[in-house]
Amino acid sequence: MKIVISLVECDGGKWNVCRDSVALFHRLKLGPAIRLARELARDEHRRSGHTVSVLLPGPDAAIRLAHYALPEAA
């Protein structure tokens, strides 16, 4: 299972931290939103063992800010 935590810009230059389409935290500055999203992803990965990514929308494609996954078997 892959989980995506994304940063979604809202009005006034603030950002929401979302899991799927559900906003978990609202109207944060970008720096704190990134730190919180990475912390959520890291904790979710440790707890569940699932692959978790943090994505920030970019002009052409999303930018992956963090990615937590189990090492692939050789």
C-alpha positions as CSV (number, residue, x, y, z in Angstrom):
1,M,0.0,0.0,0.0
2,K,1.3,3.5,-0.9
3,I,0.2,6.5,1.1
4,V,0.6,10.1,-0.2
5,I,0.7,13.1,2.0
6,S,0.5,16.3,-0.1
7,L,0.8,20.0,0.5
8,V,-2.0,22.0,-1.1
9,E,-1.8,25.7,-1.4
10,C,-4.8,27.7,-0.2
11,D,-5.5,31.4,-0.4
12,G,-3.1,33.9,1.3
13,G,0.0,31.8,0.6
14,K,-0.8,29.3,3.3
15,W,-0.7,25.5,2.9
16,N,-2.8,22.6,3.9
17,V,-1.3,19.2,4.7
18,C,-3.5,16.5,3.2
19,R,-3.7,12.7,3.1
20,D,-5.5,11.7,0.0
21,S,-8.1,14.5,-0.4
22,V,-8.6,15.0,3.4
23,A,-6.9,18.1,4.9
24,L,-5.3,17.1,8.2
25,F,-3.8,20.5,9.0
26,H,-4.9,23.9,7.7
27,R,-3.4,27.3,6.8
28,L,0.3,26.7,7.7
29,K,3.3,28.6,6.4
30,L,5.2,26.5,3.8
31,G,8.2,25.6,6.0
32,P,6.2,24.3,9.0
33,A,3.8,22.5,6.6
34,I,6.8,20.7,5.0
35,R,8.2,19.7,8.4
36,L,4.9,18.5,9.6
37,A,4.2,16.5,6.4
38,R,7.6,14.8,6.7
39,E,7.0,14.0,10.3
40,L,3.6,12.5,9.6
41,A,5.0,10.4,6.7
42,R,7.9,9.1,8.8
43,D,5.6,8.2,11.7
44,E,3.1,6.5,9.4
45,H,5.9,4.5,7.8
46,R,7.3,3.4,11.2
47,R,3.9,2.5,12.5
48,S,2.5,0.6,9.5
49,G,5.5,-0.3,7.3
50,H,3.7,1.1,4.3
51,T,5.4,3.2,1.6
52,V,4.7,6.9,2.3
53,S,5.6,9.9,0.1
54,V,5.3,13.6,0.7
55,L,4.5,15.6,-2.5
56,L,4.5,19.3,-3.2
57,P,2.8,20.5,-6.4
58,G,5.2,22.0,-9.0
59,P,4.5,23.9,-12.2
60,D,5.0,20.7,-14.4
61,A,4.9,17.8,-12.0
62,A,4.8,17.1,-8.2
63,I,8.1,17.4,-6.3
64,R,8.8,14.5,-3.9
65,L,10.0,16.0,-0.6
66,A,10.2,12.7,1.2
67,H,9.8,9.0,0.6
68,Y,9.8,6.3,3.2
69,A,9.8,2.7,2.0
70,L,11.1,-0.7,3.1
71,P,14.3,-1.8,1.3
72,E,13.5,-4.0,-1.8
73,A,14.5,-7.6,-1.5
74,A,17.4,-8.6,-3.7
